[in-house]
Amino acid sequence: MIPSGVSPDPAAAIRRALTRHFCVFGITECFCSPSAGHSSHIHAEHISCLSPDGMPNPSHMLLIDDSPGECELFRQALTQSGYRGALEVADGSLAALQYLAGRTTDDEPALILLDLKLRGERGVDLLRQLKGDNRYAHIPVVMLSSSDDAEDIRACYQAGANGYVVKPGRFDDLISLSLHIWKFWLEHNCTRRMATPC
């Protein structure tokens, strides 16, 4: 179900939602907000968020989520938050691994957003696989979930998650969350930038 509360003024929605708090787990962040309720195909859908001059931001994210509705909602929130990069979407572990296998260090995603509850599989299992593979272990992975259960959070951090985000129930909160995510992970966070000082 698509959350209610879509604001006609995205900037105002962001300002209101930014007043909400988030909790910190060590050096990683778990953005806490009201919860909302939700066979892998071999494909990755490309969704571009272009700037007014039509030029994409070179940084991009990979969203691993098997719900087309959730993916579209997140894409809309990213766009309204001012994100001008690209969002790649894979609907399960097979599609995600196939997509990553075809990337080089020059065009790999700057961030992976991974749904905790994928249809027929567990996101935490894919997380362990990614963090156990030297080709992908350096890519930050932030878990997305409607669950704020302490056991789920603990299991993801133990498996190597760089962050754990509880999905909000309101669209303006999702805009704010999207803004926090891409501003930190794509603009401020230093990942593997070869020969480039942070």
PyMOL commands that place a pseudoatom at each C-alpha (Angstrom):
pseudoatom trace, name=CA, resn=MET, resi=1, chain=A, elem=C, hetatm=0, pos=[0.000, 0.000, 0.000]
pseudoatom trace, name=CA, resn=ILE, resi=2, chain=A, elem=C, hetatm=0, pos=[1.348, 3.419, -0.962]
pseudoatom trace, name=CA, resn=PRO, resi=3, chain=A, elem=C, hetatm=0, pos=[1.648, 5.620, 2.143]
pseudoatom trace, name=CA, resn=SER, resi=4, chain=A, elem=C, hetatm=0, pos=[-0.566, 8.674, 2.432]
pseudoatom trace, name=CA, resn=GLY, resi=5, chain=A, elem=C, hetatm=0, pos=[0.572, 12.205, 3.055]
pseudoatom trace, name=CA, resn=VAL, resi=6, chain=A, elem=C, hetatm=0, pos=[2.135, 13.157, -0.296]
pseudoatom trace, name=CA, resn=SER, resi=7, chain=A, elem=C, hetatm=0, pos=[3.067, 16.818, -0.029]
pseudoatom trace, name=CA, resn=PRO, resi=8, chain=A, elem=C, hetatm=0, pos=[2.506, 19.207, -2.951]
pseudoatom trace, name=CA, resn=ASP, resi=9, chain=A, elem=C, hetatm=0, pos=[5.674, 21.018, -1.868]
pseudoatom trace, name=CA, resn=PRO, resi=10, chain=A, elem=C, hetatm=0, pos=[8.616, 18.559, -1.736]
pseudoatom trace, name=CA, resn=ALA, resi=11, chain=A, elem=C, hetatm=0, pos=[10.937, 21.139, -0.171]
pseudoatom trace, name=CA, resn=ALA, resi=12, chain=A, elem=C, hetatm=0, pos=[8.471, 21.799, 2.642]
pseudoatom trace, name=CA, resn=ALA, resi=13, chain=A, elem=C, hetatm=0, pos=[8.031, 18.066, 3.155]
pseudoatom trace, name=CA, resn=ILE, resi=14, chain=A, elem=C, hetatm=0, pos=[11.787, 17.641, 3.480]
pseudoatom trace, name=CA, resn=ARG, resi=15, chain=A, elem=C, hetatm=0, pos=[12.063, 20.487, 5.988]
pseudoatom trace, name=CA, resn=ARG, resi=16, chain=A, elem=C, hetatm=0, pos=[9.278, 19.001, 8.138]
pseudoatom trace, name=CA, resn=ALA, resi=17, chain=A, elem=C, hetatm=0, pos=[10.607, 15.464, 7.967]
pseudoatom trace, name=CA, resn=LEU, resi=18, chain=A, elem=C, hetatm=0, pos=[14.190, 16.501, 8.727]
pseudoatom trace, name=CA, resn=THR, resi=19, chain=A, elem=C, hetatm=0, pos=[13.075, 17.365, 12.252]
pseudoatom trace, name=CA, resn=ARG, resi=20, chain=A, elem=C, hetatm=0, pos=[12.606, 13.646, 12.941]
pseudoatom trace, name=CA, resn=HIS, resi=21, chain=A, elem=C, hetatm=0, pos=[15.416, 11.843, 14.749]
pseudoatom trace, name=CA, resn=PHE, resi=22, chain=A, elem=C, hetatm=0, pos=[17.569, 8.911, 13.810]
pseudoatom trace, name=CA, resn=CYS, resi=23, chain=A, elem=C, hetatm=0, pos=[19.628, 6.603, 16.000]
pseudoatom trace, name=CA, resn=VAL, resi=24, chain=A, elem=C, hetatm=0, pos=[23.294, 5.745, 15.541]
pseudoatom trace, name=CA, resn=PHE, resi=25, chain=A, elem=C, hetatm=0, pos=[24.801, 2.262, 15.801]
pseudoatom trace, name=CA, resn=GLY, resi=26, chain=A, elem=C, hetatm=0, pos=[28.564, 2.647, 16.131]
pseudoatom trace, name=CA, resn=ILE, resi=27, chain=A, elem=C, hetatm=0, pos=[29.822, 4.382, 12.994]
pseudoatom trace, name=CA, resn=THR, resi=28, chain=A, elem=C, hetatm=0, pos=[26.840, 3.298, 10.920]
pseudoatom trace, name=CA, resn=GLU, resi=29, chain=A, elem=C, hetatm=0, pos=[23.348, 4.748, 10.953]
pseudoatom trace, name=CA, resn=CYS, resi=30, chain=A, elem=C, hetatm=0, pos=[19.878, 3.297, 11.416]
pseudoatom trace, name=CA, resn=PHE, resi=31, chain=A, elem=C, hetatm=0, pos=[17.296, 5.882, 10.391]
pseudoatom trace, name=CA, resn=CYS, resi=32, chain=A, elem=C, hetatm=0, pos=[14.251, 5.139, 12.534]
pseudoatom trace, name=CA, resn=SER, resi=33, chain=A, elem=C, hetatm=0, pos=[10.770, 6.184, 11.494]
pseudoatom trace, name=CA, resn=PRO, resi=34, chain=A, elem=C, hetatm=0, pos=[7.231, 4.698, 11.672]
pseudoatom trace, name=CA, resn=SER, resi=35, chain=A, elem=C, hetatm=0, pos=[7.033, 1.243, 10.139]
pseudoatom trace, name=CA, resn=ALA, resi=36, chain=A, elem=C, hetatm=0, pos=[4.953, 0.313, 7.101]
pseudoatom trace, name=CA, resn=GLY, resi=37, chain=A, elem=C, hetatm=0, pos=[3.771, -3.073, 6.013]
pseudoatom trace, name=CA, resn=HIS, resi=38, chain=A, elem=C, hetatm=0, pos=[5.041, -6.001, 2.080]
pseudoatom trace, name=CA, resn=SER, resi=39, chain=A, elem=C, hetatm=0, pos=[11.025, -16.102, -7.653]
pseudoatom trace, name=CA, resn=SER, resi=40, chain=A, elem=C, hetatm=0, pos=[13.666, -13.810, -8.507]
pseudoatom trace, name=CA, resn=HIS, resi=41, chain=A, elem=C, hetatm=0, pos=[13.858, -12.893, -12.239]
pseudoatom trace, name=CA, resn=ILE, resi=42, chain=A, elem=C, hetatm=0, pos=[17.167, -12.455, -14.001]
pseudoatom trace, name=CA, resn=HIS, resi=43, chain=A, elem=C, hetatm=0, pos=[17.093, -8.799, -14.913]
pseudoatom trace, name=CA, resn=ALA, resi=44, chain=A, elem=C, hetatm=0, pos=[17.987, -5.409, -13.569]
pseudoatom trace, name=CA, resn=GLU, resi=45, chain=A, elem=C, hetatm=0, pos=[15.726, -2.494, -14.415]
pseudoatom trace, name=CA, resn=HIS, resi=46, chain=A, elem=C, hetatm=0, pos=[17.414, 0.849, -15.054]
pseudoatom trace, name=CA, resn=ILE, resi=47, chain=A, elem=C, hetatm=0, pos=[15.753, 3.968, -13.701]
pseudoatom trace, name=CA, resn=SER, resi=48, chain=A, elem=C, hetatm=0, pos=[17.498, 7.257, -14.433]
pseudoatom trace, name=CA, resn=CYS, resi=49, chain=A, elem=C, hetatm=0, pos=[17.043, 10.464, -12.461]
pseudoatom trace, name=CA, resn=LEU, resi=50, chain=A, elem=C, hetatm=0, pos=[18.511, 13.100, -14.770]
pseudoatom trace, name=CA, resn=SER, resi=51, chain=A, elem=C, hetatm=0, pos=[19.469, 16.658, -13.996]
pseudoatom trace, name=CA, resn=PRO, resi=52, chain=A, elem=C, hetatm=0, pos=[17.723, 19.522, -15.844]
pseudoatom trace, name=CA, resn=ASP, resi=53, chain=A, elem=C, hetatm=0, pos=[20.450, 19.548, -18.520]
pseudoatom trace, name=CA, resn=GLY, resi=54, chain=A, elem=C, hetatm=0, pos=[19.955, 15.833, -19.107]
pseudoatom trace, name=CA, resn=MET, resi=55, chain=A, elem=C, hetatm=0, pos=[23.326, 14.797, -17.670]
pseudoatom trace, name=CA, resn=PRO, resi=56, chain=A, elem=C, hetatm=0, pos=[23.297, 11.929, -15.134]
pseudoatom trace, name=CA, resn=ASN, resi=57, chain=A, elem=C, hetatm=0, pos=[25.253, 12.019, -11.910]
pseudoatom trace, name=CA, resn=PRO, resi=58, chain=A, elem=C, hetatm=0, pos=[28.157, 9.539, -12.305]
pseudoatom trace, name=CA, resn=SER, resi=59, chain=A, elem=C, hetatm=0, pos=[27.402, 7.961, -8.915]
pseudoatom trace, name=CA, resn=HIS, resi=60, chain=A, elem=C, hetatm=0, pos=[24.574, 5.477, -8.792]
pseudoatom trace, name=CA, resn=MET, resi=61, chain=A, elem=C, hetatm=0, pos=[22.852, 3.077, -6.425]
pseudoatom trace, name=CA, resn=LEU, resi=62, chain=A, elem=C, hetatm=0, pos=[21.661, -0.506, -6.713]
pseudoatom trace, name=CA, resn=LEU, resi=63, chain=A, elem=C, hetatm=0, pos=[18.308, -1.263, -5.089]
pseudoatom trace, name=CA, resn=ILE, resi=64, chain=A, elem=C, hetatm=0, pos=[17.589, -4.951, -4.467]
pseudoatom trace, name=CA, resn=ASP, resi=65, chain=A, elem=C, hetatm=0, pos=[13.851, -5.288, -3.893]
pseudoatom trace, name=CA, resn=ASP, resi=66, chain=A, elem=C, hetatm=0, pos=[11.276, -7.650, -5.404]
pseudoatom trace, name=CA, resn=SER, resi=67, chain=A, elem=C, hetatm=0, pos=[8.324, -5.247, -5.098]
pseudoatom trace, name=CA, resn=PRO, resi=68, chain=A, elem=C, hetatm=0, pos=[7.821, -3.056, -8.209]
pseudoatom trace, name=CA, resn=GLY, resi=69, chain=A, elem=C, hetatm=0, pos=[5.532, -0.772, -6.211]
pseudoatom trace, name=CA, resn=GLU, resi=70, chain=A, elem=C, hetatm=0, pos=[8.109, -0.201, -3.469]
pseudoatom trace, name=CA, resn=CYS, resi=71, chain=A, elem=C, hetatm=0, pos=[10.821, 0.411, -6.063]
pseudoatom trace, name=CA, resn=GLU, resi=72, chain=A, elem=C, hetatm=0, pos=[8.719, 2.998, -7.891]
pseudoatom trace, name=CA, resn=LEU, resi=73, chain=A, elem=C, hetatm=0, pos=[7.825, 4.729, -4.631]
pseudoatom trace, name=CA, resn=PHE, resi=74, chain=A, elem=C, hetatm=0, pos=[11.499, 4.928, -3.669]
pseudoatom trace, name=CA, resn=ARG, resi=75, chain=A, elem=C, hetatm=0, pos=[12.394, 6.238, -7.127]
pseudoatom trace, name=CA, resn=GLN, resi=76, chain=A, elem=C, hetatm=0, pos=[9.810, 9.003, -6.771]
pseudoatom trace, name=CA, resn=ALA, resi=77, chain=A, elem=C, hetatm=0, pos=[11.097, 9.894, -3.310]
pseudoatom trace, name=CA, resn=LEU, resi=78, chain=A, elem=C, hetatm=0, pos=[14.669, 10.081, -4.613]
pseudoatom trace, name=CA, resn=THR, resi=79, chain=A, elem=C, hetatm=0, pos=[13.628, 12.349, -7.461]
pseudoatom trace, name=CA, resn=GLN, resi=80, chain=A, elem=C, hetatm=0, pos=[11.721, 14.691, -5.143]
pseudoatom trace, name=CA, resn=SER, resi=81, chain=A, elem=C, hetatm=0, pos=[14.677, 14.792, -2.740]
pseudoatom trace, name=CA, resn=GLY, resi=82, chain=A, elem=C, hetatm=0, pos=[16.865, 16.206, -5.516]
pseudoatom trace, name=CA, resn=TYR, resi=83, chain=A, elem=C, hetatm=0, pos=[18.805, 13.069, -6.450]
pseudoatom trace, name=CA, resn=ARG, resi=84, chain=A, elem=C, hetatm=0, pos=[20.188, 13.283, -9.997]
pseudoatom trace, name=CA, resn=GLY, resi=85, chain=A, elem=C, hetatm=0, pos=[22.008, 9.987, -10.256]
pseudoatom trace, name=CA, resn=ALA, resi=86, chain=A, elem=C, hetatm=0, pos=[20.733, 6.639, -11.486]
pseudoatom trace, name=CA, resn=LEU, resi=87, chain=A, elem=C, hetatm=0, pos=[18.937, 3.906, -9.584]
pseudoatom trace, name=CA, resn=GLU, resi=88, chain=A, elem=C, hetatm=0, pos=[19.534, 0.360, -10.764]
pseudoatom trace, name=CA, resn=VAL, resi=89, chain=A, elem=C, hetatm=0, pos=[16.949, -2.195, -9.616]
pseudoatom trace, name=CA, resn=ALA, resi=90, chain=A, elem=C, hetatm=0, pos=[17.394, -5.949, -9.207]
pseudoatom trace, name=CA, resn=ASP, resi=91, chain=A, elem=C, hetatm=0, pos=[14.490, -8.109, -8.015]
pseudoatom trace, name=CA, resn=GLY, resi=92, chain=A, elem=C, hetatm=0, pos=[16.488, -10.744, -6.159]
pseudoatom trace, name=CA, resn=SER, resi=93, chain=A, elem=C, hetatm=0, pos=[19.902, -12.166, -5.358]
pseudoatom trace, name=CA, resn=LEU, resi=94, chain=A, elem=C, hetatm=0, pos=[20.400, -13.814, -8.741]
pseudoatom trace, name=CA, resn=ALA, resi=95, chain=A, elem=C, hetatm=0, pos=[19.675, -10.597, -10.644]
pseudoatom trace, name=CA, resn=ALA, resi=96, chain=A, elem=C, hetatm=0, pos=[21.817, -8.568, -8.257]
pseudoatom trace, name=CA, resn=LEU, resi=97, chain=A, elem=C, hetatm=0, pos=[24.833, -10.863, -8.502]
pseudoatom trace, name=CA, resn=GLN, resi=98, chain=A, elem=C, hetatm=0, pos=[24.507, -11.020, -12.275]
pseudoatom trace, name=CA, resn=TYR, resi=99, chain=A, elem=C, hetatm=0, pos=[24.411, -7.233, -12.432]
pseudoatom trace, name=CA, resn=LEU, resi=100, chain=A, elem=C, hetatm=0, pos=[27.434, -6.808, -10.142]
pseudoatom trace, name=CA, resn=ALA, resi=101, chain=A, elem=C, hetatm=0, pos=[29.444, -9.418, -12.031]
pseudoatom trace, name=CA, resn=GLY, resi=102, chain=A, elem=C, hetatm=0, pos=[29.179, -7.241, -15.118]
pseudoatom trace, name=CA, resn=ARG, resi=103, chain=A, elem=C, hetatm=0, pos=[30.518, -4.105, -13.406]
pseudoatom trace, name=CA, resn=THR, resi=104, chain=A, elem=C, hetatm=0, pos=[34.070, -2.828, -13.103]
pseudoatom trace, name=CA, resn=THR, resi=105, chain=A, elem=C, hetatm=0, pos=[35.464, -0.697, -10.280]
pseudoatom trace, name=CA, resn=ASP, resi=106, chain=A, elem=C, hetatm=0, pos=[34.783, 2.326, -12.491]
pseudoatom trace, name=CA, resn=ASP, resi=107, chain=A, elem=C, hetatm=0, pos=[31.059, 1.683, -12.912]
pseudoatom trace, name=CA, resn=GLU, resi=108, chain=A, elem=C, hetatm=0, pos=[30.077, -0.287, -9.803]
pseudoatom trace, name=CA, resn=PRO, resi=109, chain=A, elem=C, hetatm=0, pos=[27.329, 1.177, -7.586]
pseudoatom trace, name=CA, resn=ALA, resi=110, chain=A, elem=C, hetatm=0, pos=[28.428, 3.583, -4.862]
pseudoatom trace, name=CA, resn=LEU, resi=111, chain=A, elem=C, hetatm=0, pos=[25.787, 2.052, -2.585]
pseudoatom trace, name=CA, resn=ILE, resi=112, chain=A, elem=C, hetatm=0, pos=[23.649, -1.080, -2.386]
pseudoatom trace, name=CA, resn=LEU, resi=113, chain=A, elem=C, hetatm=0, pos=[20.203, -0.823, -0.803]
pseudoatom trace, name=CA, resn=LEU, resi=114, chain=A, elem=C, hetatm=0, pos=[18.991, -4.298, 0.157]
pseudoatom trace, name=CA, resn=ASP, resi=115, chain=A, elem=C, hetatm=0, pos=[15.490, -5.260, 1.220]
pseudoatom trace, name=CA, resn=LEU, resi=116, chain=A, elem=C, hetatm=0, pos=[15.569, -7.554, 4.241]
pseudoatom trace, name=CA, resn=LYS, resi=117, chain=A, elem=C, hetatm=0, pos=[12.577, -9.638, 3.149]
pseudoatom trace, name=CA, resn=LEU, resi=118, chain=A, elem=C, hetatm=0, pos=[12.831, -10.783, -0.431]
pseudoatom trace, name=CA, resn=ARG, resi=119, chain=A, elem=C, hetatm=0, pos=[10.296, -13.229, -1.816]
pseudoatom trace, name=CA, resn=GLY, resi=120, chain=A, elem=C, hetatm=0, pos=[11.556, -16.753, -1.266]
pseudoatom trace, name=CA, resn=GLU, resi=121, chain=A, elem=C, hetatm=0, pos=[14.892, -15.674, 0.196]
pseudoatom trace, name=CA, resn=ARG, resi=122, chain=A, elem=C, hetatm=0, pos=[16.393, -13.630, 3.008]
pseudoatom trace, name=CA, resn=GLY, resi=123, chain=A, elem=C, hetatm=0, pos=[18.191, -10.387, 2.380]
pseudoatom trace, name=CA, resn=VAL, resi=124, chain=A, elem=C, hetatm=0, pos=[20.637, -11.135, 5.186]
pseudoatom trace, name=CA, resn=ASP, resi=125, chain=A, elem=C, hetatm=0, pos=[21.832, -14.241, 3.304]
pseudoatom trace, name=CA, resn=LEU, resi=126, chain=A, elem=C, hetatm=0, pos=[22.608, -12.153, 0.232]
pseudoatom trace, name=CA, resn=LEU, resi=127, chain=A, elem=C, hetatm=0, pos=[24.301, -9.615, 2.510]
pseudoatom trace, name=CA, resn=ARG, resi=128, chain=A, elem=C, hetatm=0, pos=[26.636, -12.316, 3.845]
pseudoatom trace, name=CA, resn=GLN, resi=129, chain=A, elem=C, hetatm=0, pos=[27.394, -13.400, 0.301]
pseudoatom trace, name=CA, resn=LEU, resi=130, chain=A, elem=C, hetatm=0, pos=[28.252, -9.858, -0.782]
pseudoatom trace, name=CA, resn=LYS, resi=131, chain=A, elem=C, hetatm=0, pos=[30.431, -9.140, 2.242]
pseudoatom trace, name=CA, resn=GLY, resi=132, chain=A, elem=C, hetatm=0, pos=[32.182, -12.492, 1.882]
pseudoatom trace, name=CA, resn=ASP, resi=133, chain=A, elem=C, hetatm=0, pos=[33.171, -11.781, -1.730]
pseudoatom trace, name=CA, resn=ASN, resi=134, chain=A, elem=C, hetatm=0, pos=[36.308, -9.667, -2.184]
pseudoatom trace, name=CA, resn=ARG, resi=135, chain=A, elem=C, hetatm=0, pos=[34.895, -8.212, -5.387]
pseudoatom trace, name=CA, resn=TYR, resi=136, chain=A, elem=C, hetatm=0, pos=[31.969, -6.574, -3.579]
pseudoatom trace, name=CA, resn=ALA, resi=137, chain=A, elem=C, hetatm=0, pos=[32.856, -6.428, 0.123]
pseudoatom trace, name=CA, resn=HIS, resi=138, chain=A, elem=C, hetatm=0, pos=[33.979, -2.789, -0.093]
pseudoatom trace, name=CA, resn=ILE, resi=139, chain=A, elem=C, hetatm=0, pos=[30.636, -1.554, -1.474]
pseudoatom trace, name=CA, resn=PRO, resi=140, chain=A, elem=C, hetatm=0, pos=[28.488, -0.119, 1.356]
pseudoatom trace, name=CA, resn=VAL, resi=141, chain=A, elem=C, hetatm=0, pos=[25.249, -2.035, 1.923]
pseudoatom trace, name=CA, resn=VAL, resi=142, chain=A, elem=C, hetatm=0, pos=[22.312, -0.437, 3.717]
pseudoatom trace, name=CA, resn=MET, resi=143, chain=A, elem=C, hetatm=0, pos=[19.448, -2.728, 4.680]
pseudoatom trace, name=CA, resn=LEU, resi=144, chain=A, elem=C, hetatm=0, pos=[15.858, -1.632, 4.078]
pseudoatom trace, name=CA, resn=SER, resi=145, chain=A, elem=C, hetatm=0, pos=[13.141, -3.158, 6.234]
pseudoatom trace, name=CA, resn=SER, resi=146, chain=A, elem=C, hetatm=0, pos=[9.713, -2.594, 7.719]
pseudoatom trace, name=CA, resn=SER, resi=147, chain=A, elem=C, hetatm=0, pos=[11.020, -4.425, 10.798]
pseudoatom trace, name=CA, resn=ASP, resi=148, chain=A, elem=C, hetatm=0, pos=[12.509, -2.598, 13.770]
pseudoatom trace, name=CA, resn=ASP, resi=149, chain=A, elem=C, hetatm=0, pos=[13.046, -5.876, 15.612]
pseudoatom trace, name=CA, resn=ALA, resi=150, chain=A, elem=C, hetatm=0, pos=[16.302, -5.882, 17.541]
pseudoatom trace, name=CA, resn=GLU, resi=151, chain=A, elem=C, hetatm=0, pos=[17.160, -9.403, 16.375]
pseudoatom trace, name=CA, resn=ASP, resi=152, chain=A, elem=C, hetatm=0, pos=[16.843, -8.405, 12.707]
pseudoatom trace, name=CA, resn=ILE, resi=153, chain=A, elem=C, hetatm=0, pos=[19.002, -5.327, 13.251]
pseudoatom trace, name=CA, resn=ARG, resi=154, chain=A, elem=C, hetatm=0, pos=[21.634, -7.308, 15.161]
pseudoatom trace, name=CA, resn=ALA, resi=155, chain=A, elem=C, hetatm=0, pos=[21.744, -10.080, 12.557]
pseudoatom trace, name=CA, resn=CYS, resi=156, chain=A, elem=C, hetatm=0, pos=[22.308, -7.605, 9.723]
pseudoatom trace, name=CA, resn=TYR, resi=157, chain=A, elem=C, hetatm=0, pos=[25.122, -5.770, 11.485]
pseudoatom trace, name=CA, resn=GLN, resi=158, chain=A, elem=C, hetatm=0, pos=[26.746, -9.070, 12.392]
pseudoatom trace, name=CA, resn=ALA, resi=159, chain=A, elem=C, hetatm=0, pos=[26.565, -10.038, 8.716]
pseudoatom trace, name=CA, resn=GLY, resi=160, chain=A, elem=C, hetatm=0, pos=[28.398, -6.863, 7.729]
pseudoatom trace, name=CA, resn=ALA, resi=161, chain=A, elem=C, hetatm=0, pos=[25.693, -4.289, 7.009]
pseudoatom trace, name=CA, resn=ASN, resi=162, chain=A, elem=C, hetatm=0, pos=[26.882, -0.697, 6.878]
pseudoatom trace, name=CA, resn=GLY, resi=163, chain=A, elem=C, hetatm=0, pos=[23.462, 0.618, 7.862]
pseudoatom trace, name=CA, resn=TYR, resi=164, chain=A, elem=C, hetatm=0, pos=[19.931, -0.489, 8.710]
pseudoatom trace, name=CA, resn=VAL, resi=165, chain=A, elem=C, hetatm=0, pos=[16.961, 1.658, 7.684]
pseudoatom trace, name=CA, resn=VAL, resi=166, chain=A, elem=C, hetatm=0, pos=[13.391, 1.191, 8.870]
pseudoatom trace, name=CA, resn=LYS, resi=167, chain=A, elem=C, hetatm=0, pos=[11.016, 2.111, 6.048]
pseudoatom trace, name=CA, resn=PRO, resi=168, chain=A, elem=C, hetatm=0, pos=[8.765, 5.057, 6.946]
pseudoatom trace, name=CA, resn=GLY, resi=169, chain=A, elem=C, hetatm=0, pos=[4.998, 4.971, 6.606]
pseudoatom trace, name=CA, resn=ARG, resi=170, chain=A, elem=C, hetatm=0, pos=[4.603, 8.472, 5.151]
pseudoatom trace, name=CA, resn=PHE, resi=171, chain=A, elem=C, hetatm=0, pos=[5.815, 9.623, 1.758]
pseudoatom trace, name=CA, resn=ASP, resi=172, chain=A, elem=C, hetatm=0, pos=[7.276, 12.902, 3.024]
pseudoatom trace, name=CA, resn=ASP, resi=173, chain=A, elem=C, hetatm=0, pos=[9.310, 10.895, 5.552]
pseudoatom trace, name=CA, resn=LEU, resi=174, chain=A, elem=C, hetatm=0, pos=[10.505, 8.684, 2.692]
pseudoatom trace, name=CA, resn=ILE, resi=175, chain=A, elem=C, hetatm=0, pos=[11.647, 11.803, 0.828]
pseudoatom trace, name=CA, resn=SER, resi=176, chain=A, elem=C, hetatm=0, pos=[13.623, 12.886, 3.887]
pseudoatom trace, name=CA, resn=LEU, resi=177, chain=A, elem=C, hetatm=0, pos=[15.106, 9.407, 4.316]
pseudoatom trace, name=CA, resn=SER, resi=178, chain=A, elem=C, hetatm=0, pos=[16.106, 9.303, 0.650]
pseudoatom trace, name=CA, resn=LEU, resi=179, chain=A, elem=C, hetatm=0, pos=[17.813, 12.672, 1.032]
pseudoatom trace, name=CA, resn=HIS, resi=180, chain=A, elem=C, hetatm=0, pos=[19.797, 11.472, 4.069]
pseudoatom trace, name=CA, resn=ILE, resi=181, chain=A, elem=C, hetatm=0, pos=[20.841, 8.314, 2.246]
pseudoatom trace, name=CA, resn=TRP, resi=182, chain=A, elem=C, hetatm=0, pos=[22.173, 9.761, -0.978]
pseudoatom trace, name=CA, resn=LYS, resi=183, chain=A, elem=C, hetatm=0, pos=[23.652, 12.894, 0.581]
pseudoatom trace, name=CA, resn=PHE, resi=184, chain=A, elem=C, hetatm=0, pos=[25.745, 10.858, 3.022]
pseudoatom trace, name=CA, resn=TRP, resi=185, chain=A, elem=C, hetatm=0, pos=[26.627, 7.742, 1.055]
pseudoatom trace, name=CA, resn=LEU, resi=186, chain=A, elem=C, hetatm=0, pos=[27.131, 9.320, -2.390]
pseudoatom trace, name=CA, resn=GLU, resi=187, chain=A, elem=C, hetatm=0, pos=[28.388, 12.823, -1.552]
pseudoatom trace, name=CA, resn=HIS, resi=188, chain=A, elem=C, hetatm=0, pos=[30.167, 12.582, 1.816]
pseudoatom trace, name=CA, resn=ASN, resi=189, chain=A, elem=C, hetatm=0, pos=[31.192, 8.955, 2.245]
pseudoatom trace, name=CA, resn=CYS, resi=190, chain=A, elem=C, hetatm=0, pos=[34.551, 7.875, 0.811]
pseudoatom trace, name=CA, resn=THR, resi=191, chain=A, elem=C, hetatm=0, pos=[34.512, 4.359, -0.594]
pseudoatom trace, name=CA, resn=ARG, resi=192, chain=A, elem=C, hetatm=0, pos=[37.088, 2.893, -3.000]
pseudoatom trace, name=CA, resn=ARG, resi=193, chain=A, elem=C, hetatm=0, pos=[38.279, 5.936, -4.924]
pseudoatom trace, name=CA, resn=MET, resi=194, chain=A, elem=C, hetatm=0, pos=[41.575, 4.810, -6.391]
pseudoatom trace, name=CA, resn=ALA, resi=195, chain=A, elem=C, hetatm=0, pos=[44.382, 7.389, -6.117]
pseudoatom trace, name=CA, resn=THR, resi=196, chain=A, elem=C, hetatm=0, pos=[41.871, 10.066, -5.115]
pseudoatom trace, name=CA, resn=PRO, resi=197, chain=A, elem=C, hetatm=0, pos=[42.280, 11.547, -1.626]
pseudoatom trace, name=CA, resn=CYS, resi=198, chain=A, elem=C, hetatm=0, pos=[39.090, 11.900, 0.424]
for i in range(1, 198): cmd.bond("trace and resi %d" % i, "trace and resi %d" % (i + 1))
show_as sticks, trace
zoom trace
